[in-house]
Amino acid sequence: MSDVHEVRVGSSDDIVGIRKMVRTIAGDIRMSLVDQTKLVTAASELARNIVVHGGGGTVRIERLTGPTGRTGVRMIFSDEGPGISDVDLALTDGWSSGQGLGLGLPGSRRLVDEFELDTAVGRGTRITVTKWTR
């Protein structure tokens, strides 16, 4: 299996496919079941945001090996939607711009080891997350 996958996401069916791919990659690098579940949950939430708020986009999934030999998975979620006007508010537990529970961004940030958000109104959003094996 290749170390990098780029997947178009525009529908709920695409989210299901991304969840399966992330679980397979995480299992291949022997990530614990708990960490696999955390990573798949974060992937699902962030891919859902692309569909609901970004009008579709892409997810890049990379298998990583760090300098010490530790393995991990990095995912980059990108869209060209409206962007996030108030990042601090969007990262606040319980806040939602839609009908959701407001757990997507802050919950995803807690589930991974590294979280980076790059957004601007009118330019879209790019979120990079990484989860390492223990």
N, C-alpha and C positions, 0 to 999 in steps of 0.2 A: 504494500500500500504506500502511496506517495506520502511525503511528509507535509504537503501543503494542499489544501482543497479550497476552491473558491466556489461558493454556491449562491445562486440568485434566490432571493426570498421575496415573495409577493402575496403568499396565501397561507392559510392554516396548514394545508398539505405540505408546504415547504418547511414549515416549523417542525412538523413530525419527522421529516427527513433529516433535518439538522440535528434533532434530538438523538436519533438513531446513530448518525455519524459520530457525534461527540461521544456517545456512550461506547461505541466500538473503539474509537481511538484511545479513550481513557482506559478502557479495559486492556487494550494492547500494550500500554505502557505500565500496566499493573498498578494503576491508581486504586486506592481502597474503594470499596463499595460506597462508603459514606461520601468520600470526595467525588466519586463519579456522579452520585446523585446531586451533590451541590453544583457541580459543573454543568450537568444537564439542565438543572433548574434555572441557573443563570442564563444559559444559552436560550432556553425556551422563552424566558421573560424578555431578553434583549431582542430576540428575533421577532417576538410579538410586537414590541415597540416599533420595529421597522415597518411591519405590516400596517399597524393601526395608526401610527403617528407620522411615519416617514414616507408613506406611499410606495413602499417597496425599496429594496436595496440589495446589498450583498453581505455575505458572511464569509470571512477567510478564516480557516481553521488550520493551525500549524502545530505539528508535533515538535517539541523542543528538547534539546539536550543542553543543560547548562555547563559552565566551565568545570564544575566538580563531578559531572556525570549524572547529576540529578535530571530527571525527565519531567516534562510538563506539557500543557496544552495552552496555546494562545489563540484567542478568537478576536477578530476585528469585525465589528458590526458597523456598516456604513450605509447612509442614505443621503439623498439630496432633497429631503423634505424641508419643512419650515424652520428647522433648528429649535433650540430650547432657549427661550428668552430669559428665564431666571433659573440658572443652574442650581443655586443654593436651595431654592424652593423645590425644584424637581428631585433633589437628593434628600428631601425631608420625609421621614417616615409618615405615612398616612395621607400625604398630599397626592392628588391625582388630577391630571388635566382632562381626564375622561371619566368613564364609568367604572374604572378599575378600583382596586383596593389601595393603590398608592404604594405598592410593595416592589414594583419592578426595578427601578434604578437603585434605591437604597438597599433593597434586599439582595439584588445581584452583587452590589459592591461588597456586602458582608460575606457572600458565598465564595468569593475568589481571593487569591493572594495579592493580586495587583489589579488596579482599576484606573483607567485613564479616560476622561471624557473630553472631547474636542468638539465644540459646536459654535455656531453663530447663526443668528436669525437670517433667514434667506439663503443660507449656504448648506444647511444640513447638519448631520451629526455623525461623529465617528467615536465609537466606544471600543477600547481595547482592554481585554481582561486576560489574566493568566492564572492558571492553577498549577501548582507543582506537586509532585508526589512527595509523600512524607518518608 
